Amino acid sequence: MESVVMYSIAEGVDRSRVMETYPCHQAYFEAFRVDGGGLLALGPFLTPDPTGSSMGLFTPREEAARFIAGDPFVVKGLAVPRILEWDAVQFD
């Protein structure tokens, strides 16, 4: 089963701080993926949404939790994550 991690920008955080931290976040997710982490996909939403600014897709849930624990966006208090279990219908 896959897990979706939804990130919302933390209350009171200016987007410029998020963009300043993005290079660290990018280095982190690239290393996580290379090291065999269960990251399948991630990225920001192009349509503004108050419930989430970006998401990641992971398998299994433990990998999602491990990713969140070290992500600079979360560690620096810029993003508020939540994990949702996703029972996706898979197509070949």
Buried (B, 14 or more C-beta within 10 A) or exposed (E): EBBBBBBBBBEEBEEEBBEEBBEBBEEBBEEBBEEEBBBEEBEEEEEEEEEBBBBBBBBEBEBBBBBBEEBBBBBBEBBBBEBEEEEEEEEE
